[in-house]
Amino acid sequence: MKNSIRHILLCSAALMPSQIAAQSGAVIDLDPITVYGGLLPTTLDATGATIDLLDSDDLGQGGSAVGDSLAALPGVTVSANGGLGTRAAVRVRGLDASYLGVRVDGIEVTDPSSTQTSFNFGTLTSGTLDRITLVKGTQSAIYGSDAIAGMIDVQSWRPDADGVSGRASLEYGSFNTRTATGSVGFRDARAELAFSLSRVTTDGFSARDSDDEDDGFAQTSANLFAAYQLTDALRVGVSGLWSDGTSEFDRSSSNSSGDTVEERSGLRAFAEFASGAWLHEVSLSGFRSDRYDAGGYTKEFIGERLKAAYLGRVTLSPMAELAFGLDWTEERAALDGSDFDASNAAAFGEVKLAPRDDLEISATLRYDDYSDFDGAFSGRAALAWRATGATTVRSSFGTGYRAPSLYERFGPYAGTDLESETSRSFDLGVEQQIGQAGTLRATAFYIEIDNLIQYDFASGGYAQVPGTTVSKGVELSAAYPVSDRLSLSGNYTYTLAETDGDRLTRVPRHELSLSADLEVTDRVSTGLTVTRVADILDGFGMPTPLDDYTLVDLTARYDLSDRTQAYATVRNLTDEEYETVRGYNTSERALYVGIRTDF
């Protein structure tokens, strides 16, 4: 159920209370949602970046797989090599996971040992998570390499009230899928503490369509966040993540014996302190991913990242803010004991101007000095203009790059003389309020990449692809409350991604989603979502079309009390047979029931 689209659009409307009040004659007191579309904080209605949000309700309704929740957003598609726990790639505006930065509680979690530095969303489950922010468009000037398509920022559960609080949930469903999650925390004027633990197991279904042996998945994950205000000027804290799981998969069409054991761990310590007009933050973080496949050509993949960073912010005047920072990162990949590493040092700065109440402009510049490549500049500019009380125009332009991964450079299929990919990105959007809570949004985007790196079957290794890769399209979304009990929402994305006329694989040209949410009574609510995906190519050498498909999801919820909710979800209600990757199965009709309580 894609309630997330309605939430995102209504957030944008809710962040303009003065305009709404002017139209209705009512006084509306709503807190703005703070986001980071750059190095400096802003509000969702003022940023020039295209930002989408998923809250805990959206994640819960999306099921255990976070990728399914992300797929509800305009411009986002997911392709998976089977069910929960198998390899799943998130694509944003036609570009795959190697162009997407991912952070969990400030810790960068893309795997330096993967073939192209990326994150596997197939093993990220929603139980311990509270909010996901997706910033679209090239973000290299802010986050460095691997953020050409955007950045996904994940936040684990946090207490939302002073004192002791928590959340617990249980779910059971098709394929003998069982999920249990518990979170507990404490908050007061100086301290914040949160700990979450989740366990997911499923018998699954066959990953490939060549056999009927179930491919299961089991994983335990935990998140920790703690912060303390030592003095009025100094706050210190730490965040951590850990997961340990086993995923079964079909190694080939004639061998169904594959399984991968993967452990992820990360830790970040930070200190925030004020000095005069400046606010400073220093941090040190580490991340490690350890994957083992006993029957693979490469059996063990160990990826490690160590990062130190400084960021300072200052308000120069009511109309101007400035940020400046430095960071240093070292990445290491160990492939069956063969170690490779690289490091990077960067300096960056951003200025944000608000010359008028209805206009915000920001500009960001970054310089990266790689240990094995020439230094590179990247930049980004964005603006948001409130043309009228109900109309906002947003635009951003950015340059970016993707350095070759350690695997592409040193792995068993390493390329020779690889250079960094370079990119240019532009988007232009208009958002229109309709009444107090209805919203229309249209965004056109264009991204081009030179020196694209892909596996070359002719040479048997990674190589630069001649020509320029272009991904362009339009995202349309809308939400409208028909009444106090019925709301409608939907989105449509058109994407054309190609290199010199050859389309990129696994990128739908058309994706349409329509949702209806109905409060049947004060305690009972339902949601229906219909998704249509069309015109996808897949395969190597000579890609051929995958079948178009239509999915229907149905959710029903019952409030047992103000803090406890029971729910049931039917996914793929019509039992549609479809593929997102050729030769790999997707879920048949599936039923999940659960209960969640806050305390």
N, C-alpha and C positions, 0 to 999 in steps of 0.2 A: 504494500500500500504506500503510495507516494504522497503522504501527508507532508513530507519535507518541503515540497514545492510551495504548498500553501503557506507553510511556516516562514520560508525565506521571503516570499513576497509580502506577507503581512508585516514582517519585521521592518522591511523597507518603508512601508506605509506608517508603521507605528513610530518611526524615528523622526517624523515631522509633525509633532503634536500641535505646534502653533498654526500650521496651515490647516490641519484638520479641524481644529477648534474654530478657526475663522469661517470655515464652510458650514459648520453645523451649529455654531453659536454656543457650543458646550465647552466646558473647561476639562481638558484631558491631561492628566499628570502621568507621563510615561518616561521611564528612564531610558536614555539612549544606549545602544549596544556598542561597546568599544571593540574595535578590530584593528589589526595591524596589516594594512595594505602596503606598508612600507616599513621603514625603521622607526617612524613616529606614530603614536596612536592617533586614531581618528574615529569617527562614528560611521556606521554603515551607510547612512545617507550622504555623507560628505566625501567619501573616498572616490577617487577616479578609477580604482581597480574594480574588476568584476569579481565579487566575493559571494559565495554561497555558504550557508550554514546548515548543519544537521545537529539537532539537540538530542538529548537522551530518549525522548519519546519517538523521534524519527528513527533513531538507531534501534530501539526496541521493536518497532513495527517492521523494520527491515530484516529481522531475523538475526541468527548468529553470525552470518557472513557480512562483514562490513562492506565488502564489494557490492553486495546487493543494494545496500542503502545508498552508496555513492552513485550507482547506476540510475537512481531516481533523479539526479541533477541534470539540468540541460548541458549538453556538450560532453557528457561522461558516458563511456561504455565500458563493459567488462567482458573479457573473454577468458574462459576457464577450461583447463584440461581435465574436466570431470567435476566431482562434487566438492563439498566442504573439505579443506585440507590440501587439495591439489593446487597446482600452479595456476594463479589467476592474475591477469594483467589489467590494470586500470588505464584506460586511454582518455586523455583530455584533449578535446578539439582535434582529434585525429592522430595525436602523437602518443606513443606507447610509454610504458612505465619508466624507461631509461631517461625520459625527459621530465620526470616528475620528482621533485623533492618531497620527502616525507619526514615529519618530526612527531615524536610522541613525548609530551611533557618537556619539550625543548631539546630532546635527544634525537639526533639525526639517525635514522634506522635503515636507510638504504644499505644494501649488502655490498661491500667492496670486493667480495670474492665471486659474485655472480657474473655471468657472462657479460652483461652490460649492467653497470651499477644501478640497482633498482630494488624495489621492495615487493615481496610476494604477498599480495592481499588475500590469497587463498587461505592463509593461516592466521589472519588477524580477525579475531572474534569481538563482538560488541559488548560482552558482558560487563567489563570493567570500565567502559568508556562513557564519557559524558557529553562531549561536544567535538565536532569536526568542522574545521574551517578550510574551505578550498579557495585559494586565490588563483585566478586564471590569468594566462598570459605570461610572457617571458619575465622571470623574476631573478635572473642571474645577477643583476646589479645589487640585489638584496641578499640572496642566499648562495651565490656562486654557481658552480657548474651543476648540471643535471636538473635545472629548474626552468627549462625552456618552455614547457607547457604550463607550468604552474607549481604551486606548493600546497601540500596537504598538511595541515597542522592538527594533531590529535591531542585532546586533553582527557585524562582519566577522571573518574568520579571525584567530586569535591563536595564538602558540606555546604549547604546553602542557608544555614541558620546557626546562631550561636548555641553553644553547648554540644552535647553528644548527639549524633544523628547517624543514620545509615540507610542502606537499601539492601534488599534481598530478593532473589527471584529464582523460580524453578520452571523448567520447560521440558516437555516431552513431545516427541513427534515421530513422523514417518522415518523409516530406515533405522528405527530404534535410536533416535537422536535424543540425547539427554544433556541438559545444560543446567548448571547450578552456579549462582553468583552471589557473593556477599561483599558488602562494602560497609566500612565503619569509619567515622571521623569525629574530630572535635575542632571547634572554632570559638575564639573569643577575640577581644580587642587586639591582642598581640600574637596569638598563636593560631596556626592552621595545620591540621594533621589529617591525612586520608590514607586508607589502605584498602585495597580491593583484591579479591581472589576469585578466580573463575575456573570451572572445569567443564569441558565439552567432550563428549564421546558420541560417535555415530558409526553404525555398521556401513553406511553409505551405499553406493551402487557402483556398478562397473564403470571405471573411467573411460575405457574405450568401448566402441560399439562392436568389437570383434569377439567379445566373450560376455558371460553373465556372472562372473565372480565379483562379489562385493569388494569395494575398496574403502576401507574404513579410515577413521581419523580420531585421534585422542590427544587432547592438549590441556595442560594446566598453565594458567597465566596469572601474573600478579603485578600490581602497580602500587607505588608508594609516592606520596608527596608530603613534605613537611616544611614549614617556614615559621620563623620567629622574628618578631620585631625587638631586637636587642635594645635599641635606643630610638628616640624619635627620628634619628637620621640614618639608622642602619638596620637592614633586614637581611637575614641569611636564610638559606634553605637548601633542600636537596630533593631530587626526584629520582625514581628508579623504576625499572621495568624488568620483567623476567618471564620467559615462557619456555616450556619444554613439551614437545609433541612428536608424535609419530604419524606419518601419512603414508598410506598404501596407494600404489598406482600401478598401471599396466605398462611394463617396460617396452613392450612392442605388441604388435597385433598377434604374435604367437607366444608371447611370454608375459604372464600376468603376475609375476612374482615380486615386483618392485616395492620397496618401502624406503622412506627417508626419515631419519631421526634428526630433528633440528632443535637447538637450544639458542635462544636469544637473551641477551642481558645488556643492560645499560644503566649508567649512573651519571647524574649531573649535580654538581654543587655550584651554588651561586651566592653572590652578595650584592645587595643594592644599597647604595648610600648617597646621601645628598651632601653637596659641598657648594655653599652659596646658591647661585641660580642653577647649577648643574645637578643632574641626576645621573649617577654612574652605575653601571652593572658590570661585574666581572664573573666569568663562569669557566668551569673546567668540566668536560664531559668525556665519557668513554662508552663505546659500544662494541659488542662482539656477537657475531653470528657463527655458529658451528653446525654445519650440515654433514651428515654421513650417509652414504648410499653404498652398501656393501657390494652391490653388483654393478656399479657404474663404471664407466671408462675412467673418470676421475672419481675417487671414492670419498675423499674428505675435502670440504670447502670451509676454510676458516677466514672470516673477514673481520678486521678490527679497525676502529677509528678512534683517534684521540684528538680532542679539539679544545683549544683555549681561546677565549674571546673577551673583548672589552667593547662596551657601547656607552657613549655619553650623550645626553640629551639636554637641551637648554631652550627655554622660551625667551626669545630676543625681544619680543614685543607682543601685544595682543594680536598682531597680524603675521608674525613670523616665528617659526621654530626651526631648530637646527639639530642634527644628529651626526655623530662621527664615531667611527669604530675601527677596530683591528681584530683580525683573527688568524689563527694558525691551526692547520689541520694536517695530521699524518694518517694515511691509510695503508693497511697491510693486507695482503691476500696470501694464504698458504694453501696450495693445491697439492694434496698428497705429500706434504712436507717440503715442497719447493716454495720458498718465500720470495715475495715481491713487495716493494713498497714505494710510495711517492708522498711528497709533502707539498703544501701550498701555504703561502702567506698572503694576506689580503688587507687592503685599506679601503674604507668606503665612507661616504658621507651623503647626507640628504638634507635638503631644505624644503620646508613646507610653508606656503604663503596663503593667507586668506585676506586679500586686499578688499574684499567686500563680503557682506554676510552671506551672499548667495554664490560665492566662488571659492574653491580651494584648488591650489596648484602645488604639485610636488615634483622635485627633480632629484634623482639619485645617480651617483657615479661610483664605480668600484674598479680597483686595479688588483689583479691576481698575479702572483709570481710563483709559477710552478717550478718544482725541482727539475723536471725533465722537458719543459716546453718554454717557449718565449712567453713573457708577460702579456696579459690581455686586459684591455679596458672593456667594461660593459656599462650601459647606461639605461635609465628608465625615466620617463616623464609621464605624469598623469594629471588629469583635471576632472573636477566635478562642478557643474554649473546648474544651479536651481533656476531654470529659465522662468518658471512661474511657481506659484505656491503648490502646484500639483505635478509639475514636470521637471525632471532632472536629466541632464545630459552628462554622460561619463565617457572618457576616452583615455587610453594609455598607449604609449609606444615604448618598446624596449629592445635592446640588443643583448644577445646572449651567446653562450658557447657550451659545448659539452666536451670535456677532455676524454680521450680514450680510456676505457676502464683498464684496470690491471690485467684482467683476463684477456681483453682484446689485444693487449700489448705483449703479455708474457705467457698466456695459457697455451694449451696444446694446439690451438688453431690461431696462434698469434699472427697478426698482420705485420707488415714491414713499413717503416717510415710513415706511420699514421699521424695525421694532424688533428687538431681539435676541430670539431664541427662549430660553425658559427651560424647565428640566426638573427632575424629581425621579426618583430611581432607588433601588430597594431590591432586595436579594437575600438569600436565606437558604439555606444549604447544609449538608448532613451528609455526612461521609465516614467510611466504616467499613472497617477493615482486616479481611481474611480470611486467617488464617494469617500466614505470614511476608511474603508478597509480593502476595497478592490484595487488591483494593480495589473498593469500591462507592462511588459518589458521586452525590448528587442535589442539584440546585440549582434553586430557584424564583426567577424574576426578574420585576420590574415596572418599566417606565419610562414616564413620561408627559411630553409636550412641549406647551407652549402657544406660540402665535404662529408655528407652522410656516411656513417660507417655501418656496414652490414656484412653478414657472412657471405662469401663468394664461393659458390660451388665449383667454379672452374679452377680456382687456385687452391681450394681447400683451406681457406683461412679468412680472416676479417680484412676488408679492404674498403677504401673510399669509393663511394658510388658517384659516377660522373653526373653532372647536371645539378639542378636545384630542386629540392623537395619543397612542395607548397601544400599547406593545408589551409583551406578557407571555407567560410560558411556563415550561417546565421543561427542564432538561438532566439527562440520566441517562447515566452511564458506568460501565464495569466492566472489570476486568482480572483474569485468573486464570491462574497457571502450572499447567497440568495435570500436567506432568512437567518434568524437566530439559531436555527437547527441544521440548516443545509448550506454547505459551501462546495463550490466547484473549483477545480484548478486543472491546469494542463501545461504541457510544454512540447515544443517541436524543435528539432535540430536538423539542419541540413549541413553535411560536411562533404567536401571534395578534397581528398588528400592524394597526391600523386607526385611522382618523380618523372619529369620529362614525358608526361602523358600516361605513364604506367601507374595505375592506382595502387595505393598502399593496401595491404591485406588487413582484414578484421576490423575495418572501419565502416560502419553503416553509413550509407549516404542519407538515409531518412530514418528518423526515430521520433515517434509520436507517443505521448502518454497523456491519458485523461483520467482524472480522479474525482470522486464524489464522496464527501463525508457527511453522514447524517446522524444527528443525535435523536434516537428514537424516543427515549425518555430521559429524565434527568440522570439516570444511571446507565442506560444502554446506548451504545453508539456503534456505528458500522462504517466501514470504508470499502470502496470498490475502486480498483485501478485496472485500466486496460492499456497495454503497451503494444505498439506495432513497430517492428524493426524490419527494414527492407533495404535491398541492394547492397549485399556484402560479398566480398571476394575472399577466398582463402586458398592456400596451397603454395607450393614452391615452383619456381620456374615459370609456369603458365597458370596463374591463379584462375579459378573458376568460381561461379556464384554459389553461395550457400542459399538454402531455401529461406524465403521471408517467413516471419512468424509473428503470431499474436499471442500475448500472455494476459491472463486474467487472474488477479489476486483479490481475495476477499478476507476482510478482518472484522471480527465482532469483539467488543469490549464491554465488560460489566464492572461497575464500581461497587465493590463489596463494602467499601467505606471511603472516607475522604483520602485515605492513604493506601488502600489496598485495591488492586485491580486484577480481575481475571480476564483472560483473552483467548481467542481461538483464531487461527489464521489458516486459510487454504491457499496454497500457492499453486499456480498453474491449474486453475480450476477446470479448464476444458481439456486437460491432459494433452497439451500440444507437444508434438515431437519436433525438436529443433536442435540446432548446433550453433555454438559460438566459435568453436574450433573444429575443423573438419576431422571426422573420425572419433570425436569424443562426445560422450553422453552428457545430457543435462537432466535435471530432475523431472520425473513424471509428477502427476498430481500428488500433493503432499499436504498433510494436516499437522499443525502444531498447536498445542494448548499449553497455557502457562499461567502463572500467578506472580505478581510483583507487589512488594510492599515497601513503603518508606517509613522510617521510624526516627 
